[in-house]
Amino acid sequence: MALSFGPPTDLTALELLQQRVWGCSANEIVPAHLLQAHQHHGACVLEARLNGELVGLLYAVPGPLGSDYLYSHLAAITPEMQGRGYGRQLKLTQASWARERGYRRIVWTFDPLQVLNARLNISRLGAVCNRYLVDYYGELDDELNRGVPTDRFEVDWWLSPVERGPVTETVTFELGARSRESTRHRFLDSFARGLSVISFEVVEGRGIYGLGVVHAP
């Protein structure tokens, strides 16, 4: 069943949705007054509904003056609706919004050790990554990030096809891993040598990123 998207009808409800999705306090969310101000000045702020019920949020802001990208800060689906393909619907809606306004790519961050995000972002959407941000957000007080460094991939989702070379090396981690020391150094080294993450798969309880050369459009 497809989601329906539109401008927010209740910004306070979007605050509560964020807390449900990330298991965090009110201090860790994008507050209603910022969502209101940003959508009024060119940000993408859309709510997602299923049979009239609020189930998701899209929030993205323009990149710096002269840049070609939209920066996606939040793409959220309520916990009970996750794993049904709605996350992909969120991102495809965001891509349509971005294309209509002349953007060439969408940029966002995600935790490279989170398998569901890796599958969606790399495998299904086809985003690529050549930037690794060490402890990007600092300490966060939510269920996923509490007590671990907030290392992130910063990905590029090009809105037209990119040329990808073959996979030339891989980085592997155990599913459920929380330690980042080994993968952090591998990614930093590979990206410094001009490689990008171009694929992801799960094999025998391990997440495997494939790296190769990407030629952006």
N, C-alpha and C positions, 0 to 999 in steps of 0.2 A: 504494500500500500504506500502511495506516495505522500510525502509531506507537503504541506502548503506553507508558503513563506509570505511575510509581509512586514511592514513597519511595526515596531513594538506597540502593543496596546496597554501594557502595564509594566513599566520599568522596574518597579519594586519586585514583581514576580520574577524578573530576570536576575535580580540579585539572589533571590532564594534558589533559583535553578542552579546558579553557579556553586552555591554552597553544597547543594545536593550532589552535584557531579564530582566535585573535588574533595568533599568531606572536609571543608575548611571553615574558618571563622569569617565573620564579616570584614575583618581587616585584610583578607587576602583576595578580595574580589574587585572587579571593576564596578564602582558604585553607580547608581541610577543617574546622578547628576552629570557624571562624565559621559555616560552613554547618550544622554540627552544632548549635551553640548557637541559631542563629536559627530553624531548623526546630522546635526543641524549644519555642520561645516564640512561635509563631504565624506564622512566615514560610512562604511557599510555596517549598518546595525539592523539585523533582521531576526525576527523570531520564527520558529518552526512549530507548526501545530499538526496534530494528527487527530482527525475527527473532532476538531475544535479544542483539543487539550494541548496546552503548552508543553512541548517536549524538547525544544532545542533553541540554540542561540548562535548567530553568526556575528562576529565583531571584528572589523578590520579597518585599518587607517591608511591613508596615503603615505607613500615613502617620501623622503626628502625632496625638496624642490628640484625638478629636472630629472628625477629618477623614473624608471619605467615599471615600478612594481607597487603592488598593494601589499601591506604587511598585515597578515592575519594573526590576531592575538588570541582570539577564542573561537573555537568551533565545538560546541558542547551539545551532547545528547544525554537525556536523563538515564540513570543507570539501568532501569528496567527495559529501556528501548535499545540498549547497546547490543552489538553483535547481529543486527538485522539488516545491515546495509544502509542505515540512515546516515551514518557518518559520511559515506560517499555522496549521498544526495546533498548533504550540507555543502561539501566542497564543490560539487558541480554547479550548484546554485551560485556559490561565490565566484566561480570562474565565469559564469555568464554575466554576472554583475560587473566584474572587472573588464571583460572584453568590451562590453557596451560603453565603457568609459575610457577605452584606449590603453589599458595596461597590457604589458607583454608577459608578465609573470606575477605569481603570488609567492611571497616569502613567509615562512613561519618557522617556529622552533618546535622540536619534540625531543623527548628523552630517548636516546638510542637503545636503551635497555628495555623499553616498553614494547613488547612484541606486537600487540594489537595496533599500536600507532605505526610501527614499522611496516606491517603488512599493508595497512591502508595507504600510507604516504608514499612508500617506495614501490611496493609490488602492484597495488591496484591503481593508484593515481599516476604513477610514473615520475614522481618528483626525484630530483637528484640533489646531492649534497657535497660541497667541498669546504665547508666551514664548521669548525668544532669550537664551541664556546664553553670554556672551563668555569664551572660554578656560576653560571650566567645570572641567575636570580638571587644568589646568596641563599641564606637560610629561609626556607618556606615551612610554614606550620600547617601542612595538610597531610592526608593519609598516604599519598604516594611519595612525597618528598621529605617528610620529616626525618631528620637525622642523617641524610646523605647529601653530598654535593650535587648541586643542580646543573650538571653538565648537560649541554644540549647540542643537537644538530641544528643548523640553520639551513633549511632546504630552499631550493628554487623549484617551483612548479611552473615550467614554461607553458604558455598557452598556445604555442605552436610546436610542431615536432622538433626534437633535438637529435643530433647525430651522436650515437654512442659507440665507442669501440668495444672490443671484447673484455670480459672480466679477466684481469691480469693478476689479482691477488684477492684474498679474503680476510675478513676479521670475524672471529667466532666468539660467542659467549654462551654460557649456560642459561637456560630459561630460568627466570626468577632471580638472577644475579643482582646484587646491589652494589658490589664493589666495582669501581670504575678504573682502577689503576692500570690494568693491562690494556683494556680497550682504549682508554684515553690516549695513551702514548702511541698506540698503533695508528689511530685515526689522525692524530696530529702529524705524525711522520708521513703518512700516505698523502694527506692533503698538501703538505709542504712540497711534496714531489710532483704535484700537479694532477693527482688522481681524484676521482669523485666516487661517491657511493652511487651505484647504478642498479643494484638488485638486492633483494632480501628473500630468504627462505628459511624454513624451520626443518631441520633434519635430525632425527633421533635425539630430541630434547635439547637441541642447540640452535640458536639463532645465527645465521650466516649472512653477513653482508658481502656482496661482491663489489669490487672497485675496478674502475677503468677510466679511460679518457672520455670526456664529454666536450663536444663542440656546440656551444650555445647558438641559437639562431641570431 
